[in-house]
Amino acid sequence: MDFVVIQLLNGLASASSLFLVACGLSIIFGVTRIVNFAHGSFYMLGAYIAYSLVELLPRTPLGFWGGVALAALAVGAIGGAVEIALLKRIYRAPELFQLLATFGVVLVVADLALKIWGAEELLAPRPPGLRGAVMILGRAFPQYDLLLIAVGPVVLAALWLLFHRTRWGALVRAATQDRDMVAALGVNQGRLFTGVFFLGSLLAGLGGALQLPREAANLQMDLSTIAEAFVITVVGGMGSIAGAYVAALLVAVLQAFGIVVFPKITLVLIFLVMAVVLAFRPYGLFGRAAAEPRAAGAEAQPLGAGDGRAWRWVVPGLALLAVLPPLAGGYAVSVVTEIVILALFAASLHFMMGPGGMPSFGHAAFFGLGAYGAALAARDVGAPMLLGLAVAPVAAALLALACGWFCVRLSGVYLAMLTLAVAQIVWSVAFQWTGITGGDNGILGVWPADWARGKTVFYLLTLLLCGGSLWLLRRIVFAPFGAALRGGRDAPRRAEASGIDLTAVRWTGFVIAALFAGLAGGLFAYSKGSVFPTYIAISRSIDALLMVLLGGIGTLAGPPVGAVVFVGLQEEISRYTDLWRLLLGLVIITLVVAFPEGIAGFAARWRRRAEGAT
């Protein structure tokens, strides 16, 4: 009994910090409709700034709590500044481009934190007066953790009063329901959005500052925390503060007991919870059906408008790439091979997001499963390379077939988060099933066949398979099936009235996208000679998302262009400085502001204008 009570209290203490972060994320999304990837960075900044202030101020209760309060206010001010300087410029851009901009902020903040505070973990002492423990059922429990348990309900009550007893709170609730109506009533939306962003960032910073005596500040806090915050926000219901609190309690308590009762699934437990909730409650426990996002389909340019002429350059481009090996060194051939593979990976995601209107945060599940399928076929069955490359897309397609029916019933951020849950579950299996996958050590020795062992031959094979796959994807987009897929994206009710089974069409599109991602994963495994769980990590899915959005979601030429830009920037920037994430983030932010429709999309629009002028 004592063990159960102590674990329950540990879960409740963790729930307070999780609630603060998720609540801020939910408030920002509810009003601005921005999926703020930088929210985890604000949490991290709260911890780092609080550490510096607590070390600087007198070691008294006033010094500690003053440092926590100042850190939260500083992070709130930083969040407001990001909203004014960056997000105000792109509110009319599709939502996924706003997400891309906030990810650029993540990269900038990560390197700035590294430069200012270094790579070592920093842990602050508990505040004076709360450094001891109390005895509960014969077990010691930290006094500071008891205080944290009380913080969650207090903040929840304060926010309820703010949103239900003040004019500003009433405006925020109204904007959550209908922003356009609030603007029509003469409310200054700019100030309202800035205020909301300040409050949400302040809550994230407060969560990081309060967690500092329990968890050392480190450079991995941002992405790990944003994943948990997204889960809590989606489980509770986007825009619901009460939902965020209930979900934080649920997740924190399950984690507290899961690490003891189910240690093998601890890494993925919260994603399993989210997957189960979304399967039965598509909008979360307290969420409501939201308007369709602007991200993928609603504002995408008609794919037939400018892509036909762009594709006239494909054959000359492939011919030029085919003669590259004699003209370039081995390193350049390796880089271009990777770009070609990632172009197919990005194109498979674009097929889902662009024509299909199905955003995904977990597309790496299919890429990684393709890689593991090829590697396991080579290691355990002795399959030749070509057979391994055939197994890769089949393995990915089978996973998509199994989980796709649940995913395609959702839309917007809920669909994206369910795909993230699928990816995390697959990653956990790859990481922990060491007897089959090798765990963190991976699978080594996945080399091409003897006839393709040279870089030139494997490069030409990759070019042939990826080029053919890109051509096939384009044919599917402009086939009757592609028209049905786009019709379901742009006008779902009209498409259903026309007799189209949207669930079947979206499910089929989901499987097709996974199949090509699996082929890209198989090629990647043979190009690297090994497979690791990192192929399925969140960062790999983010890379694909970045390539699609950088190139442009409204054009089929976007994914290859995005792959060239993304990999090229990484290679060139990392060659000259250790702060490559900062520079890459600044470049991404600049590109989003300058070309909100993506690079290829901007080029297509510029060409249409030039033709119209003549």
ChimeraX attribute file (.defattr): number of C-alpha atoms within 10 A of each C-alpha:
attribute: neighborCount
match mode: 1-to-1
recipient: residues
	/A:1	6
	/A:2	11
	/A:3	12
	/A:4	11
	/A:5	13
	/A:6	17
	/A:7	17
	/A:8	18
	/A:9	19
	/A:10	22
	/A:11	23
	/A:12	25
	/A:13	25
	/A:14	23
	/A:15	24
	/A:16	29
	/A:17	27
	/A:18	29
	/A:19	32
	/A:20	31
	/A:21	32
	/A:22	37
	/A:23	33
	/A:24	28
	/A:25	33
	/A:26	29
	/A:27	25
	/A:28	28
	/A:29	21
	/A:30	23
	/A:31	23
	/A:32	22
	/A:33	19
	/A:34	20
	/A:35	21
	/A:36	24
	/A:37	23
	/A:38	27
	/A:39	31
	/A:40	29
	/A:41	32
	/A:42	32
	/A:43	30
	/A:44	30
	/A:45	30
	/A:46	33
	/A:47	33
	/A:48	28
	/A:49	24
	/A:50	30
	/A:51	25
	/A:52	15
	/A:53	19
	/A:54	25
	/A:55	15
	/A:56	12
	/A:57	13
	/A:58	13
	/A:59	13
	/A:60	13
	/A:61	14
	/A:62	14
	/A:63	18
	/A:64	24
	/A:65	17
	/A:66	17
	/A:67	23
	/A:68	26
	/A:69	19
	/A:70	21
	/A:71	28
	/A:72	30
	/A:73	20
	/A:74	22
	/A:75	28
	/A:76	26
	/A:77	19
	/A:78	19
	/A:79	26
	/A:80	23
	/A:81	15
	/A:82	18
	/A:83	22
	/A:84	16
	/A:85	10
	/A:86	19
	/A:87	23
	/A:88	13
	/A:89	15
	/A:90	17
	/A:91	15
	/A:92	12
	/A:93	18
	/A:94	21
	/A:95	20
	/A:96	24
	/A:97	32
	/A:98	28
	/A:99	22
	/A:100	27
	/A:101	27
	/A:102	26
	/A:103	22
	/A:104	25
	/A:105	25
	/A:106	24
	/A:107	21
	/A:108	22
	/A:109	22
	/A:110	21
	/A:111	20
	/A:112	15
	/A:113	18
	/A:114	14
	/A:115	11
	/A:116	9
	/A:117	18
	/A:118	13
	/A:119	12
	/A:120	11
	/A:121	13
	/A:122	17
	/A:123	17
	/A:124	21
	/A:125	15
	/A:126	19
	/A:127	18
	/A:128	14
	/A:129	10
	/A:130	15
	/A:131	13
	/A:132	13
	/A:133	14
	/A:134	13
	/A:135	10
	/A:136	11
	/A:137	12
	/A:138	9
	/A:139	12
	/A:140	12
	/A:141	17
	/A:142	15
	/A:143	16
	/A:144	21
	/A:145	24
	/A:146	17
	/A:147	13
	/A:148	19
	/A:149	19
	/A:150	13
	/A:151	20
	/A:152	23
	/A:153	14
	/A:154	12
	/A:155	16
	/A:156	19
	/A:157	12
	/A:158	12
	/A:159	16
	/A:160	15
	/A:161	12
	/A:162	15
	/A:163	15
	/A:164	15
	/A:165	11
	/A:166	12
	/A:167	11
	/A:168	15
	/A:169	18
	/A:170	14
	/A:171	19
	/A:172	26
	/A:173	19
	/A:174	15
	/A:175	21
	/A:176	19
	/A:177	15
	/A:178	12
	/A:179	19
	/A:180	12
	/A:181	12
	/A:182	18
	/A:183	13
	/A:184	10
	/A:185	8
	/A:186	8
	/A:187	15
	/A:188	11
	/A:189	18
	/A:190	12
	/A:191	11
	/A:192	18
	/A:193	21
	/A:194	22
	/A:195	20
	/A:196	25
	/A:197	29
	/A:198	25
	/A:199	24
	/A:200	28
	/A:201	35
	/A:202	30
	/A:203	29
	/A:204	34
	/A:205	39
	/A:206	30
	/A:207	27
	/A:208	34
	/A:209	32
	/A:210	25
	/A:211	24
	/A:212	23
	/A:213	20
	/A:214	16
	/A:215	16
	/A:216	18
	/A:217	28
	/A:218	20
	/A:219	22
	/A:220	13
	/A:221	20
	/A:222	21
	/A:223	19
	/A:224	12
	/A:225	20
	/A:226	23
	/A:227	20
	/A:228	20
	/A:229	27
	/A:230	27
	/A:231	27
	/A:232	34
	/A:233	35
	/A:234	30
	/A:235	33
	/A:236	29
	/A:237	27
	/A:238	31
	/A:239	27
	/A:240	22
	/A:241	25
	/A:242	19
	/A:243	25
	/A:244	35
	/A:245	24
	/A:246	18
	/A:247	29
	/A:248	32
	/A:249	23
	/A:250	19
	/A:251	26
	/A:252	26
	/A:253	20
	/A:254	20
	/A:255	25
	/A:256	20
	/A:257	18
	/A:258	18
	/A:259	14
	/A:260	11
	/A:261	12
	/A:262	13
	/A:263	12
	/A:264	15
	/A:265	17
	/A:266	19
	/A:267	20
	/A:268	19
	/A:269	22
	/A:270	25
	/A:271	26
	/A:272	18
	/A:273	19
	/A:274	27
	/A:275	24
	/A:276	16
	/A:277	18
	/A:278	24
	/A:279	17
	/A:280	11
	/A:281	16
	/A:282	24
	/A:283	23
	/A:284	25
	/A:285	22
	/A:286	20
	/A:287	18
	/A:288	14
	/A:289	11
	/A:290	11
	/A:291	8
	/A:292	15
	/A:293	18
	/A:294	18
	/A:295	23
	/A:296	26
	/A:297	26
	/A:298	15
	/A:299	16
	/A:300	20
	/A:301	18
	/A:302	13
	/A:303	19
	/A:304	13
	/A:305	13
	/A:306	20
	/A:307	19
	/A:308	11
	/A:309	11
	/A:310	14
	/A:311	15
	/A:312	10
	/A:313	10
	/A:314	14
	/A:315	11
	/A:316	11
	/A:317	11
	/A:318	14
	/A:319	10
	/A:320	10
	/A:321	16
	/A:322	15
	/A:323	12
	/A:324	17
	/A:325	18
	/A:326	10
	/A:327	9
	/A:328	10
	/A:329	10
	/A:330	14
	/A:331	10
	/A:332	13
	/A:333	20
	/A:334	18
	/A:335	14
	/A:336	20
	/A:337	23
	/A:338	21
	/A:339	21
	/A:340	25
	/A:341	27
	/A:342	29
	/A:343	28
	/A:344	28
	/A:345	35
	/A:346	31
	/A:347	32
	/A:348	31
	/A:349	31
	/A:350	30
	/A:351	29
	/A:352	23
	/A:353	24
	/A:354	30
	/A:355	29
	/A:356	28
	/A:357	27
	/A:358	26
	/A:359	27
	/A:360	26
	/A:361	24
	/A:362	29
	/A:363	32
	/A:364	34
	/A:365	32
	/A:366	36
	/A:367	35
	/A:368	34
	/A:369	33
	/A:370	35
	/A:371	35
	/A:372	32
	/A:373	26
	/A:374	33
	/A:375	32
	/A:376	21
	/A:377	20
	/A:378	20
	/A:379	15
	/A:380	9
	/A:381	10
	/A:382	12
	/A:383	16
	/A:384	16
	/A:385	22
	/A:386	12
	/A:387	13
	/A:388	28
	/A:389	26
	/A:390	17
	/A:391	24
	/A:392	32
	/A:393	29
	/A:394	21
	/A:395	24
	/A:396	29
	/A:397	26
	/A:398	16
	/A:399	18
	/A:400	26
	/A:401	17
	/A:402	11
	/A:403	16
	/A:404	24
	/A:405	18
	/A:406	21
	/A:407	27
	/A:408	21
	/A:409	16
	/A:410	18
	/A:411	22
	/A:412	20
	/A:413	22
	/A:414	25
	/A:415	23
	/A:416	18
	/A:417	27
	/A:418	32
	/A:419	27
	/A:420	27
	/A:421	26
	/A:422	27
	/A:423	27
	/A:424	24
	/A:425	22
	/A:426	22
	/A:427	26
	/A:428	21
	/A:429	19
	/A:430	25
	/A:431	20
	/A:432	17
	/A:433	14
	/A:434	13
	/A:435	8
	/A:436	13
	/A:437	20
	/A:438	17
	/A:439	18
	/A:440	15
	/A:441	13
	/A:442	18
	/A:443	20
	/A:444	15
	/A:445	14
	/A:446	24
	/A:447	18
	/A:448	23
	/A:449	13
	/A:450	9
	/A:451	8
	/A:452	15
	/A:453	14
	/A:454	12
	/A:455	17
	/A:456	19
	/A:457	14
	/A:458	21
	/A:459	25
	/A:460	18
	/A:461	15
	/A:462	20
	/A:463	19
	/A:464	15
	/A:465	18
	/A:466	23
	/A:467	19
	/A:468	13
	/A:469	18
	/A:470	22
	/A:471	14
	/A:472	11
	/A:473	21
	/A:474	19
	/A:475	13
	/A:476	17
	/A:477	23
	/A:478	15
	/A:479	12
	/A:480	11
	/A:481	15
	/A:482	20
	/A:483	15
	/A:484	24
	/A:485	29
	/A:486	24
	/A:487	21
	/A:488	24
	/A:489	23
	/A:490	20
	/A:491	12
	/A:492	16
	/A:493	13
	/A:494	12
	/A:495	18
	/A:496	15
	/A:497	9
	/A:498	10
	/A:499	8
	/A:500	17
	/A:501	13
	/A:502	20
	/A:503	17
	/A:504	14
	/A:505	18
	/A:506	25
	/A:507	22
	/A:508	20
	/A:509	26
	/A:510	26
	/A:511	25
	/A:512	22
	/A:513	28
	/A:514	34
	/A:515	25
	/A:516	30
	/A:517	33
	/A:518	36
	/A:519	36
	/A:520	32
	/A:521	34
	/A:522	31
	/A:523	30
	/A:524	26
	/A:525	30
	/A:526	23
	/A:527	21
	/A:528	15
	/A:529	15
	/A:530	18
	/A:531	30
	/A:532	22
	/A:533	24
	/A:534	16
	/A:535	24
	/A:536	29
	/A:537	21
	/A:538	21
	/A:539	15
	/A:540	19
	/A:541	24
	/A:542	18
	/A:543	18
	/A:544	29
	/A:545	28
	/A:546	26
	/A:547	30
	/A:548	34
	/A:549	28
	/A:550	30
	/A:551	29
	/A:552	31
	/A:553	36
	/A:554	30
	/A:555	28
	/A:556	29
	/A:557	26
	/A:558	26
	/A:559	33
	/A:560	26
	/A:561	21
	/A:562	29
	/A:563	28
	/A:564	21
	/A:565	18
	/A:566	22
	/A:567	19
	/A:568	15
	/A:569	17
	/A:570	15
	/A:571	13
	/A:572	11
	/A:573	17
	/A:574	15
	/A:575	10
	/A:576	9
	/A:577	11
	/A:578	11
	/A:579	17
	/A:580	20
	/A:581	22
	/A:582	21
	/A:583	20
	/A:584	20
	/A:585	23
	/A:586	17
	/A:587	14
	/A:588	24
	/A:589	24
	/A:590	15
	/A:591	18
	/A:592	25
	/A:593	19
	/A:594	14
	/A:595	19
	/A:596	25
	/A:597	28
	/A:598	27
	/A:599	24
	/A:600	26
	/A:601	26
	/A:602	18
	/A:603	16
	/A:604	23
	/A:605	16
	/A:606	12
	/A:607	13
	/A:608	13
	/A:609	11
	/A:610	10
	/A:611	9
	/A:612	8
	/A:613	7
	/A:614	5
